[in-house]
Amino acid sequence: MVDNKGNSYRTRGAVLAAGALIAAAVGLLVVGLAGMAWLNVLWIFLLIFGIVLAAAGATYSSTPDKFGPSEQAYRVVSGALLALIGLVGVLWSNIHADWYVYVAVLIIGIAVIGLSAALVGHKSSKF
């Protein structure tokens, strides 16, 4: 990737570490105070950390690598996918519906994320 050196890169790593700690603490608080199943800690963590990763990913370089997406696109899409998995997990744990509803939400979410990444990244591609 492009931005893998310097103080700025380490600062972003510290931001992500702090985001992970906050996501874990919020997950514990929500589950403990709401009396939810403890599996929800994982889903809430993934949801919050995915949002943090996507937000922090927007600060990385948008210059595409030679054979792949930019550091920014990679991190934003990764964060969005983690948040989507967390959201589907929260829905699965707390809303009782048939299994195909959760699978459909996951597939639609992946399609929307992929489509938006393709439409945003097509103008800056080197090839």
MMTF fields as JSON, N, C-alpha, C and O atoms, coordinates in Angstrom:
{
  "mmtfVersion": "1.0.0",
  "mmtfProducer": "UNKNOWN",
  "numBonds": 507,
  "numAtoms": 508,
  "numGroups": 127,
  "numChains": 1,
  "numModels": 1,
  "chainsPerModel": [1],
  "groupsPerChain": [127],
  "chainIdList": ["A"],
  "bondAtomList": [4, 2, 8, 6, 12, 10, 16, 14, 20, 18, 24, 22, 28, 26, 32, 30, 36, 34, 40, 38, 44, 42, 48, 46, 52, 50, 56, 54, 60, 58, 64, 62, 68, 66, 72, 70, 76, 74, 80, 78, 84, 82, 88, 86, 92, 90, 96, 94, 100, 98, 104, 102, 108, 106, 112, 110, 116, 114, 120, 118, 124, 122, 128, 126, 132, 130, 136, 134, 140, 138, 144, 142, 148, 146, 152, 150, 156, 154, 160, 158, 164, 162, 168, 166, 172, 170, 176, 174, 180, 178, 184, 182, 188, 186, 192, 190, 196, 194, 200, 198, 204, 202, 208, 206, 212, 210, 216, 214, 220, 218, 224, 222, 228, 226, 232, 230, 236, 234, 240, 238, 244, 242, 248, 246, 252, 250, 256, 254, 260, 258, 264, 262, 268, 266, 272, 270, 276, 274, 280, 278, 284, 282, 288, 286, 292, 290, 296, 294, 300, 298, 304, 302, 308, 306, 312, 310, 316, 314, 320, 318, 324, 322, 328, 326, 332, 330, 336, 334, 340, 338, 344, 342, 348, 346, 352, 350, 356, 354, 360, 358, 364, 362, 368, 366, 372, 370, 376, 374, 380, 378, 384, 382, 388, 386, 392, 390, 396, 394, 400, 398, 404, 402, 408, 406, 412, 410, 416, 414, 420, 418, 424, 422, 428, 426, 432, 430, 436, 434, 440, 438, 444, 442, 448, 446, 452, 450, 456, 454, 460, 458, 464, 462, 468, 466, 472, 470, 476, 474, 480, 478, 484, 482, 488, 486, 492, 490, 496, 494, 500, 498, 504, 502],
  "bondOrderList": [1, 1, 1, 1, 1, 1, 1, 1, 1, 1, 1, 1, 1, 1, 1, 1, 1, 1, 1, 1, 1, 1, 1, 1, 1, 1, 1, 1, 1, 1, 1, 1, 1, 1, 1, 1, 1, 1, 1, 1, 1, 1, 1, 1, 1, 1, 1, 1, 1, 1, 1, 1, 1, 1, 1, 1, 1, 1, 1, 1, 1, 1, 1, 1, 1, 1, 1, 1, 1, 1, 1, 1, 1, 1, 1, 1, 1, 1, 1, 1, 1, 1, 1, 1, 1, 1, 1, 1, 1, 1, 1, 1, 1, 1, 1, 1, 1, 1, 1, 1, 1, 1, 1, 1, 1, 1, 1, 1, 1, 1, 1, 1, 1, 1, 1, 1, 1, 1, 1, 1, 1, 1, 1, 1, 1, 1],
  "groupList": [{"groupName": "MET", "atomNameList": ["N", "CA", "C", "O"], "elementList": ["N", "C", "C", "O"], "formalChargeList": [0, 0, 0, 0], "bondAtomList": [1, 0, 2, 1, 3, 2], "bondOrderList": [1, 1, 2], "singleLetterCode": "M", "chemCompType": "L-PEPTIDE LINKING"}, {"groupName": "VAL", "atomNameList": ["N", "CA", "C", "O"], "elementList": ["N", "C", "C", "O"], "formalChargeList": [0, 0, 0, 0], "bondAtomList": [1, 0, 2, 1, 3, 2], "bondOrderList": [1, 1, 2], "singleLetterCode": "V", "chemCompType": "L-PEPTIDE LINKING"}, {"groupName": "ASP", "atomNameList": ["N", "CA", "C", "O"], "elementList": ["N", "C", "C", "O"], "formalChargeList": [0, 0, 0, 0], "bondAtomList": [1, 0, 2, 1, 3, 2], "bondOrderList": [1, 1, 2], "singleLetterCode": "D", "chemCompType": "L-PEPTIDE LINKING"}, {"groupName": "ASN", "atomNameList": ["N", "CA", "C", "O"], "elementList": ["N", "C", "C", "O"], "formalChargeList": [0, 0, 0, 0], "bondAtomList": [1, 0, 2, 1, 3, 2], "bondOrderList": [1, 1, 2], "singleLetterCode": "N", "chemCompType": "L-PEPTIDE LINKING"}, {"groupName": "LYS", "atomNameList": ["N", "CA", "C", "O"], "elementList": ["N", "C", "C", "O"], "formalChargeList": [0, 0, 0, 0], "bondAtomList": [1, 0, 2, 1, 3, 2], "bondOrderList": [1, 1, 2], "singleLetterCode": "K", "chemCompType": "L-PEPTIDE LINKING"}, {"groupName": "GLY", "atomNameList": ["N", "CA", "C", "O"], "elementList": ["N", "C", "C", "O"], "formalChargeList": [0, 0, 0, 0], "bondAtomList": [1, 0, 2, 1, 3, 2], "bondOrderList": [1, 1, 2], "singleLetterCode": "G", "chemCompType": "PEPTIDE LINKING"}, {"groupName": "SER", "atomNameList": ["N", "CA", "C", "O"], "elementList": ["N", "C", "C", "O"], "formalChargeList": [0, 0, 0, 0], "bondAtomList": [1, 0, 2, 1, 3, 2], "bondOrderList": [1, 1, 2], "singleLetterCode": "S", "chemCompType": "L-PEPTIDE LINKING"}, {"groupName": "TYR", "atomNameList": ["N", "CA", "C", "O"], "elementList": ["N", "C", "C", "O"], "formalChargeList": [0, 0, 0, 0], "bondAtomList": [1, 0, 2, 1, 3, 2], "bondOrderList": [1, 1, 2], "singleLetterCode": "Y", "chemCompType": "L-PEPTIDE LINKING"}, {"groupName": "ARG", "atomNameList": ["N", "CA", "C", "O"], "elementList": ["N", "C", "C", "O"], "formalChargeList": [0, 0, 0, 0], "bondAtomList": [1, 0, 2, 1, 3, 2], "bondOrderList": [1, 1, 2], "singleLetterCode": "R", "chemCompType": "L-PEPTIDE LINKING"}, {"groupName": "THR", "atomNameList": ["N", "CA", "C", "O"], "elementList": ["N", "C", "C", "O"], "formalChargeList": [0, 0, 0, 0], "bondAtomList": [1, 0, 2, 1, 3, 2], "bondOrderList": [1, 1, 2], "singleLetterCode": "T", "chemCompType": "L-PEPTIDE LINKING"}, {"groupName": "ALA", "atomNameList": ["N", "CA", "C", "O"], "elementList": ["N", "C", "C", "O"], "formalChargeList": [0, 0, 0, 0], "bondAtomList": [1, 0, 2, 1, 3, 2], "bondOrderList": [1, 1, 2], "singleLetterCode": "A", "chemCompType": "L-PEPTIDE LINKING"}, {"groupName": "LEU", "atomNameList": ["N", "CA", "C", "O"], "elementList": ["N", "C", "C", "O"], "formalChargeList": [0, 0, 0, 0], "bondAtomList": [1, 0, 2, 1, 3, 2], "bondOrderList": [1, 1, 2], "singleLetterCode": "L", "chemCompType": "L-PEPTIDE LINKING"}, {"groupName": "ILE", "atomNameList": ["N", "CA", "C", "O"], "elementList": ["N", "C", "C", "O"], "formalChargeList": [0, 0, 0, 0], "bondAtomList": [1, 0, 2, 1, 3, 2], "bondOrderList": [1, 1, 2], "singleLetterCode": "I", "chemCompType": "L-PEPTIDE LINKING"}, {"groupName": "TRP", "atomNameList": ["N", "CA", "C", "O"], "elementList": ["N", "C", "C", "O"], "formalChargeList": [0, 0, 0, 0], "bondAtomList": [1, 0, 2, 1, 3, 2], "bondOrderList": [1, 1, 2], "singleLetterCode": "W", "chemCompType": "L-PEPTIDE LINKING"}, {"groupName": "PHE", "atomNameList": ["N", "CA", "C", "O"], "elementList": ["N", "C", "C", "O"], "formalChargeList": [0, 0, 0, 0], "bondAtomList": [1, 0, 2, 1, 3, 2], "bondOrderList": [1, 1, 2], "singleLetterCode": "F", "chemCompType": "L-PEPTIDE LINKING"}, {"groupName": "PRO", "atomNameList": ["N", "CA", "C", "O"], "elementList": ["N", "C", "C", "O"], "formalChargeList": [0, 0, 0, 0], "bondAtomList": [1, 0, 2, 1, 3, 2], "bondOrderList": [1, 1, 2], "singleLetterCode": "P", "chemCompType": "L-PEPTIDE LINKING"}, {"groupName": "GLU", "atomNameList": ["N", "CA", "C", "O"], "elementList": ["N", "C", "C", "O"], "formalChargeList": [0, 0, 0, 0], "bondAtomList": [1, 0, 2, 1, 3, 2], "bondOrderList": [1, 1, 2], "singleLetterCode": "E", "chemCompType": "L-PEPTIDE LINKING"}, {"groupName": "GLN", "atomNameList": ["N", "CA", "C", "O"], "elementList": ["N", "C", "C", "O"], "formalChargeList": [0, 0, 0, 0], "bondAtomList": [1, 0, 2, 1, 3, 2], "bondOrderList": [1, 1, 2], "singleLetterCode": "Q", "chemCompType": "L-PEPTIDE LINKING"}, {"groupName": "HIS", "atomNameList": ["N", "CA", "C", "O"], "elementList": ["N", "C", "C", "O"], "formalChargeList": [0, 0, 0, 0], "bondAtomList": [1, 0, 2, 1, 3, 2], "bondOrderList": [1, 1, 2], "singleLetterCode": "H", "chemCompType": "L-PEPTIDE LINKING"}],
  "groupTypeList": [0, 1, 2, 3, 4, 5, 3, 6, 7, 8, 9, 8, 5, 10, 1, 11, 10, 10, 5, 10, 11, 12, 10, 10, 10, 1, 5, 11, 11, 1, 1, 5, 11, 10, 5, 0, 10, 13, 11, 3, 1, 11, 13, 12, 14, 11, 11, 12, 14, 5, 12, 1, 11, 10, 10, 10, 5, 10, 9, 7, 6, 6, 9, 15, 2, 4, 14, 5, 15, 6, 16, 17, 10, 7, 8, 1, 1, 6, 5, 10, 11, 11, 10, 11, 12, 5, 11, 1, 5, 1, 11, 13, 6, 3, 12, 18, 10, 2, 13, 7, 1, 7, 1, 10, 1, 11, 12, 12, 5, 12, 10, 1, 12, 5, 11, 6, 10, 10, 11, 1, 5, 18, 4, 6, 6, 4, 14],
  "groupIdList": [1, 2, 3, 4, 5, 6, 7, 8, 9, 10, 11, 12, 13, 14, 15, 16, 17, 18, 19, 20, 21, 22, 23, 24, 25, 26, 27, 28, 29, 30, 31, 32, 33, 34, 35, 36, 37, 38, 39, 40, 41, 42, 43, 44, 45, 46, 47, 48, 49, 50, 51, 52, 53, 54, 55, 56, 57, 58, 59, 60, 61, 62, 63, 64, 65, 66, 67, 68, 69, 70, 71, 72, 73, 74, 75, 76, 77, 78, 79, 80, 81, 82, 83, 84, 85, 86, 87, 88, 89, 90, 91, 92, 93, 94, 95, 96, 97, 98, 99, 100, 101, 102, 103, 104, 105, 106, 107, 108, 109, 110, 111, 112, 113, 114, 115, 116, 117, 118, 119, 120, 121, 122, 123, 124, 125, 126, 127],
  "secStructList": [7, 7, 7, 7, 1, 2, 2, 2, 2, 2, 2, 2, 2, 2, 2, 2, 2, 2, 2, 2, 2, 2, 2, 2, 2, 2, 2, 2, 2, 2, 2, 2, 2, 2, 6, 7, 7, 6, 6, 2, 2, 2, 2, 2, 2, 2, 2, 2, 2, 2, 2, 2, 2, 2, 2, 2, 2, 6, 6, 1, 7, 7, 7, 5, 7, 6, 6, 1, 7, 5, 2, 2, 2, 2, 2, 2, 2, 2, 2, 2, 2, 2, 2, 2, 2, 2, 2, 2, 2, 2, 2, 2, 2, 2, 1, 7, 7, 7, 2, 2, 2, 2, 2, 2, 2, 2, 2, 2, 2, 2, 2, 2, 2, 2, 2, 2, 2, 2, 2, 2, 2, 6, 6, 6, 7, 7, 7],
  "xCoordList": [0.828, 0.0, 0.879, 2.105, 0.258, 0.98, 1.506, 2.681, 0.656, 0.979, 1.505, 0.997, 2.475, 2.878, 4.112, 4.881, 4.327, 5.466, 5.15, 4.207, 5.963, 5.84, 4.918, 4.214, 4.941, 4.131, 2.645, 1.863, 2.249, 0.831, 0.26, -0.86, 1.022, 0.567, 0.416, -0.552, 1.365, 1.279, 0.126, -0.527, -0.126, -1.243, -2.565, -3.455, -2.693, -3.92, -4.066, -5.18, -2.967, -3.014, -3.48, -4.232, -3.039, -3.482, -4.971, -5.682, -5.436, -6.86, -7.678, -8.72, -7.213, -7.931, -7.908, -8.902, -6.774, -6.709, -7.669, -8.351, -7.724, -8.659, -10.103, -10.965, -10.36, -11.697, -12.1, -13.259, -11.147, -11.433, -11.764, -12.685, -11.018, -11.309, -12.677, -13.433, -12.985, -14.284, -15.41, -16.436, -15.221, -16.247, -16.485, -17.629, -15.417, -15.565, -16.295, -17.17, -15.938, -16.582, -18.059, -18.901, -18.375, -19.778, -20.565, -21.7, -19.975, -20.646, -20.959, -22.065, -19.991, -20.216, -21.305, -22.163, -21.273, -22.277, -23.679, -24.624, -23.81, -25.138, -25.696, -26.854, -24.879, -25.353, -25.664, -26.679, -24.796, -25.019, -26.235, -27.031, -26.394, -27.506, -28.845, -29.888, -28.811, -30.063, -30.446, -31.545, -29.573, -29.873, -29.949, -30.729, -29.147, -29.142, -28.248, -27.515, -28.317, -27.428, -25.995, -25.761, -25.04, -23.648, -23.025, -21.994, -23.627, -23.131, -23.25, -22.525, -24.151, -24.333, -23.108, -22.932, -22.256, -21.02, -20.196, -19.661, -20.093, -19.34, -19.965, -19.252, -21.28, -21.941, -21.837, -21.599, -22.016, -21.912, -20.481, -20.251, -19.513, -18.099, -17.827, -17.228, -18.265, -18.027, -18.707, -18.135, -19.909, -20.635, -19.895, -19.661, -19.529, -18.88, -17.468, -17.079, -16.694, -15.33, -15.324, -14.436, -16.29, -16.387, -16.624, -16.045, -17.471, -17.717, -16.46, -16.136, -15.748, -14.494, -13.459, -12.777, -13.341, -12.375, -12.702, -11.799, -13.969, -14.365, -14.098, -13.637, -14.383, -14.151, -12.658, -12.231, -11.867, -10.417, -9.811, -8.816, -10.401, -9.895, -9.988, -9.226, -10.915, -11.072, -9.881, -9.723, -9.043, -7.884, -6.653, -5.646, -6.704, -5.569, -5.509, -6.438, -4.425, -4.213, -5.21, -5.493, -5.731, -6.669, -5.981, -6.651, -4.657, -3.909, -3.895, -3.443, -4.381, -4.429, -3.035, -2.11, -2.91, -1.669, -1.573, -2.519, -0.421, -0.208, -1.19, -1.72, -1.439, -2.304, -3.465, -3.883, -3.982, -5.089, -5.684, -5.306, -6.616, -7.278, -6.351, -5.291, -6.76, -5.993, -6.133, -7.024, -5.241, -5.299, -6.637, -7.244, -7.078, -8.334, -9.521, -10.35, -9.599, -10.713, -10.72, -11.776, -9.548, -9.445, -9.968, -10.741, -9.55, -9.947, -11.41, -12.089, -11.897, -13.308, -14.222, -15.211, -13.898, -14.713, -14.619, -15.625, -13.426, -13.276, -14.106, -14.774, -14.062, -14.85, -16.34, -17.093, -16.767, -18.194, -18.657, -19.761, -17.814, -18.186, -18.262, -19.167, -17.313, -17.372, -18.636, -19.306, -18.956, -20.162, -21.414, -22.358, -21.421, -22.564, -22.722, -23.835, -21.637, -21.695, -22.188, -22.995, -21.705, -22.175, -23.659, -24.378, -24.122, -25.538, -26.413, -27.439, -26.013, -26.777, -26.754, -27.754, -25.632, -25.56, -26.487, -27.148, -26.533, -27.449, -28.894, -29.701, -29.215, -30.575, -30.899, -31.985, -29.96, -30.157, -30.376, -31.205, -29.632, -29.749, -30.994, -31.458, -31.548, -32.616, -33.945, -34.963, -33.968, -35.217, -35.444, -34.586, -36.573, -36.846, -37.55, -38.722, -36.802, -37.326, -36.727, -35.88, -37.161, -36.596, -35.158, -34.766, -34.378, -32.949, -32.686, -31.68, -33.575, -33.323, -33.411, -32.868, -34.082, -34.132, -32.738, -32.303, -32.038, -30.691, -29.716, -28.867, -29.839, -28.971, -29.228, -28.291, -30.501, -30.84, -30.282, -29.757, -30.387, -29.838, -28.328, -27.766, -27.676, -26.224, -25.839, -24.909, -26.525, -26.213, -26.47, -25.657, -27.584, -27.884, -26.834, -26.385, -26.444, -25.416, -24.081, -23.423, -23.673, -22.409, -22.486, -21.52, -23.629, -23.793, -23.721, -23.09, -24.358, -24.337, -22.926, -22.481, -22.224, -20.85, -19.95, -19.152, -20.076, -19.264, -19.563, -18.651, -20.839, -21.23, -20.711, -20.19, -20.851, -20.368, -18.846, -18.311, -18.14, -16.68, -16.25, -15.279, -16.961, -16.63, -16.896, -16.105, -18.004, -18.336, -17.42, -17.102, -16.996, -16.089, -14.683, -14.007, -14.23, -12.858, -12.574, -11.406, -13.578, -13.319, -12.649, -11.985, -12.803, -12.215, -10.731, -10.003, -10.271, -8.88, -8.016, -6.835, -8.561, -7.803, -6.698, -6.905, -5.534, -4.416, -4.591, -3.96, -5.43, -5.56, -6.958, -7.236],
  "yCoordList": [-1.172, 0.0, 1.243, 1.143, 2.395, 3.633, 4.281, 4.64, 4.434, 5.257, 4.458, 4.634, 3.607, 2.73, 3.213, 2.388, 4.505, 4.993, 6.361, 7.033, 6.758, 8.089, 8.173, 7.223, 9.345, 9.588, 9.543, 9.083, 10.01, 10.027, 8.615, 8.393, 7.667, 6.282, 5.712, 5.006, 6.016, 5.533, 6.204, 5.571, 7.473, 8.16, 7.522, 7.35, 7.172, 6.498, 5.146, 4.733, 4.454, 3.181, 3.36, 2.535, 4.433, 4.728, 5.071, 4.695, 5.781, 6.103, 4.82, 4.679, 3.889, 2.617, 1.793, 1.156, 1.802, 1.072, 1.673, 0.942, 2.997, 3.657, 3.36, 3.148, 3.346, 3.01, 1.598, 1.348, 0.667, -0.717, -0.806, -1.522, -0.084, -0.087, 0.529, 0.011, 1.627, 2.262, 1.34, 1.229, 0.676, -0.238, -1.388, -1.789, -1.92, -3.006, -2.514, -3.206, -1.325, -0.784, -0.488, -0.785, 0.093, 0.385, -0.914, -1.004, -1.915, -3.212, -3.807, -4.3, -3.766, -4.285, -3.495, -4.081, -2.17, -1.341, -1.604, -1.769, -1.642, -1.845, -3.206, -3.315, -4.232, -5.583, -5.71, -6.295, -5.163, -5.259, -4.483, -4.991, -3.257, -2.423, -2.843, -2.714, -3.344, -3.742, -5.182, -5.611, -5.931, -7.319, -8.2, -9.151, -7.887, -8.651, -9.885, -10.02, -10.771, -11.935, -11.459, -10.468, -12.156, -11.718, -11.807, -11.183, -12.561, -12.611, -11.248, -10.962, -10.421, -9.087, -8.199, -7.237, -8.503, -7.724, -7.806, -6.798, -8.984, -9.166, -8.358, -7.665, -8.43, -7.726, -6.211, -5.499, -5.723, -4.279, -3.817, -2.745, -4.622, -4.286, -4.176, -3.201, -5.172, -5.138, -3.94, -3.307, -3.626, -2.489, -1.177, -0.4, -0.93, 0.334, 0.399, 1.426, -0.677, -0.647, -0.528, 0.113, -1.128, -0.973, 0.467, 0.95, 1.158, 2.571, 3.393, 4.285, 3.099, 3.803, 3.543, 4.467, 2.291, 1.945, 2.656, 3.155, 2.709, 3.399, 4.901, 5.519, 5.48, 6.916, 7.232, 8.199, 6.422, 6.651, 6.338, 6.948, 5.396, 5.045, 6.183, 6.236, 7.09, 8.233, 9.185, 10.038, 9.057, 9.943, 9.41, 10.114, 8.198, 7.617, 8.119, 8.767, 7.817, 8.262, 7.6, 6.407, 8.395, 7.859, 7.514, 7.171, 7.601, 7.219, 5.7, 5.025, 5.151, 3.685, 3.076, 3.668, 1.881, 1.13, 0.609, 0.722, 0.036, -0.428, -1.522, -1.496, -2.478, -3.607, -3.769, -4.893, -2.691, -2.83, -1.492, -0.455, -1.528, -0.284, 0.58, 0.133, 1.797, 2.686, 2.233, 1.459, 2.731, 2.44, 2.93, 2.263, 4.077, 4.64, 3.742, 3.437, 3.327, 2.479, 1.159, 0.687, 0.565, -0.706, -0.593, -1.438, 0.441, 0.582, 0.985, 0.505, 1.851, 2.25, 1.061, 0.854, 0.283, -0.886, -1.945, -2.562, -2.156, -3.122, -2.704, -3.534, -1.433, -0.932, -1.063, -1.432, -0.758, -0.871, -2.322, -2.596, -3.254, -4.673, -5.151, -5.903, -4.714, -5.08, -4.519, -5.212, -3.268, -2.663, -3.394, -3.58, -3.804, -4.56, -5.89, -6.265, -6.6, -7.879, -7.657, -8.436, -6.597, -6.278, -5.954, -6.385, -5.19, -4.84, -6.077, -6.232, -6.943, -8.17, -9.059, -9.7, -9.096, -9.871, -9.343, -10.116, -8.019, -7.42, -7.73, -8.079, -7.6, -7.93, -9.398, -9.719, -10.284, -11.717, -12.066, -12.916, -11.407, -11.719, -11.15, -11.683, -10.068, -9.365, -9.3, -8.998, -9.572, -9.545, -10.945, -11.498, -11.503, -12.876, -12.9, -12.545, -13.328, -13.472, -14.741, -15.381, -15.094, -16.272, -16.002, -14.851, -17.067, -16.946, -16.227, -15.53, -16.386, -15.797, -14.266, -13.601, -13.708, -12.248, -11.717, -10.729, -12.367, -11.929, -12.119, -11.263, -13.231, -13.487, -12.452, -11.969, -12.114, -11.115, -9.746, -9.043, -9.357, -8.071, -8.055, -7.053, -9.159, -9.246, -9.158, -8.429, -9.875, -9.854, -8.467, -7.963, -7.861, -6.517, -5.519, -4.669, -5.617, -4.725, -4.884, -3.892, -6.12, -6.365, -5.81, -5.225, -5.989, -5.472, -3.948, -3.375, -3.293, -1.826, -1.314, -0.357, -1.94, -1.533, -1.748, -0.877, -2.903, -3.177, -2.232, -1.762, -1.953, -1.04, 0.366, 1.015, 0.835, 2.185, 2.263, 3.278, 1.218, 1.215, 1.21, 1.873, 0.472, 0.425, 1.764, 2.213, 2.398, 3.676, 4.802, 5.7, 4.763, 5.796, 5.588, 6.558, 4.338, 4.051, 4.008, 3.978, 4.003, 3.832, 5.036, 4.892, 6.222, 7.42, 7.553, 8.207, 6.936, 7.108, 5.891, 5.875, 4.896, 3.692, 3.985, 4.753, 3.375, 3.568, 2.769, 3.079, 1.748, 0.867, 0.857, 0.167],
  "zCoordList": [0.0, 0.0, 0.0, 0.014, -0.015, -0.26, 1.01, 1.077, 2.016, 3.184, 4.369, 5.476, 4.197, 5.293, 6.039, 6.533, 6.136, 6.896, 7.483, 7.067, 8.462, 9.03, 10.219, 10.562, 10.844, 12.04, 11.75, 12.583, 10.589, 10.255, 10.245, 10.704, 9.726, 9.676, 11.091, 11.375, 11.971, 13.351, 14.096, 14.925, 13.807, 14.443, 14.04, 14.872, 12.77, 12.318, 12.988, 13.311, 13.201, 13.921, 15.355, 15.874, 15.998, 17.361, 17.39, 18.322, 16.371, 16.278, 16.145, 16.785, 15.322, 15.152, 16.439, 16.786, 17.147, 18.415, 19.438, 20.156, 19.506, 20.418, 20.005, 20.857, 18.701, 18.209, 18.587, 18.917, 18.54, 18.931, 20.418, 20.809, 21.241, 22.681, 22.978, 23.8, 22.308, 22.507, 22.046, 22.717, 20.9, 20.39, 21.364, 21.58, 21.953, 22.922, 24.173, 24.694, 24.654, 25.853, 25.608, 26.455, 24.46, 24.147, 24.012, 24.481, 23.378, 23.268, 24.622, 24.846, 25.532, 26.884, 27.61, 28.27, 27.49, 28.153, 27.62, 28.392, 26.306, 25.714, 26.111, 26.512, 25.999, 26.321, 27.809, 28.186, 28.648, 30.085, 30.544, 31.334, 30.061, 30.506, 29.903, 30.544, 28.671, 28.012, 28.314, 27.961, 28.952, 29.269, 28.034, 27.989, 27.044, 25.791, 25.936, 26.915, 24.958, 24.929, 24.727, 24.035, 25.323, 25.287, 23.897, 23.645, 23.004, 21.63, 20.95, 19.997, 21.432, 20.871, 21.051, 20.302, 22.032, 22.187, 20.907, 20.447, 20.341, 19.09, 17.966, 17.242, 17.803, 16.7, 16.854, 15.879, 18.073, 18.305, 18.089, 17.529, 18.532, 18.287, 16.791, 16.338, 16.022, 14.569, 13.923, 13.036, 14.351, 13.791, 14.058, 13.133, 15.309, 15.661, 15.089, 14.533, 15.216, 14.695, 13.17, 12.608, 12.502, 11.054, 10.655, 9.682, 11.402, 11.127, 11.376, 10.592, 12.467, 12.769, 11.676, 11.234, 11.24, 10.197, 8.891, 8.219, 8.523, 7.294, 7.398, 6.438, 8.546, 8.727, 8.714, 8.083, 9.406, 9.415, 8.054, 7.661, 7.338, 6.008, 5.014, 4.048, 5.246, 4.345, 4.423, 3.55, 5.447, 5.578, 4.854, 4.769, 4.335, 3.629, 2.186, 1.704, 1.517, 0.144, -0.808, -0.704, -1.729, -2.716, -4.032, -5.006, -4.074, -5.269, -5.376, -4.451, -6.485, -6.595, -6.682, -7.238, -6.119, -6.267, -7.685, -8.465, -8.015, -9.385, -9.786, -10.897, -8.905, -9.242, -8.273, -7.998, -7.761, -6.836, -6.47, -7.015, -5.544, -5.14, -4.292, -3.854, -4.074, -3.21, -1.757, -1.407, -0.939, 0.494, 1.063, 1.9, 0.608, 1.07, 0.715, 1.572, -0.528, -0.966, -0.212, 0.209, -0.039, 0.669, 2.094, 2.544, 2.8, 4.202, 4.356, 5.263, 3.492, 3.576, 3.284, 3.987, 2.256, 1.924, 3.025, 3.377, 3.564, 4.665, 5.876, 6.493, 6.211, 7.332, 7.091, 7.992, 5.867, 5.539, 5.625, 6.096, 5.17, 5.257, 6.708, 7.069, 7.538, 8.96, 9.609, 10.375, 9.3, 9.859, 9.382, 10.149, 8.124, 7.59, 8.311, 8.68, 8.512, 9.229, 10.662, 11.169, 11.314, 12.654, 12.681, 13.583, 11.687, 11.615, 11.408, 12.071, 10.504, 10.257, 11.511, 11.833, 12.204, 13.442, 14.521, 15.214, 14.664, 15.644, 15.274, 16.135, 13.999, 13.553, 13.825, 14.308, 13.515, 13.7, 15.173, 15.501, 16.051, 17.476, 18.129, 19.137, 17.571, 18.278, 17.554, 18.177, 16.273, 15.515, 14.971, 14.283, 15.273, 14.872, 13.518, 13.397, 12.511, 11.153, 10.568, 11.191, 9.397, 8.736, 8.31, 8.119, 8.164, 7.869, 6.556, 6.424, 5.585, 4.272, 4.304, 3.422, 5.303, 5.436, 5.745, 5.154, 6.667, 7.032, 5.875, 5.625, 5.178, 4.023, 2.927, 2.292, 2.709, 1.684, 2.054, 1.19, 3.319, 3.756, 3.562, 3.121, 3.888, 3.714, 2.24, 1.894, 1.376, -0.057, -0.652, -1.427, -0.296, -0.799, -0.314, -1.083, 0.942, 1.483, 0.788, 0.473, 0.543, -0.165, -1.575, -2.066, -2.234, -3.595, -3.624, -4.512, -2.665, -2.621, -2.346, -2.979, -1.414, -1.116, -2.33, -2.676, -2.973, -4.166, -5.31, -5.991, -5.524, -6.597, -6.339, -7.245, -5.109, -4.813, -4.898, -5.344, -4.483, -4.6, -6.061, -6.425, -6.894, -8.313, -8.988, -9.818, -8.635, -9.264, -8.804, -9.584, -7.553, -7.06, -7.602, -7.944, -7.688, -8.066, -9.553, -9.938, -10.401, -11.827, -12.464, -13.49, -11.885, -12.475, -12.173, -12.92, -11.077, -10.677, -10.994, -10.644, -11.632, -11.928, -12.946, -13.886, -12.759, -13.665, -14.938, -15.949, -14.916, -16.085, -16.623, -17.604]
}
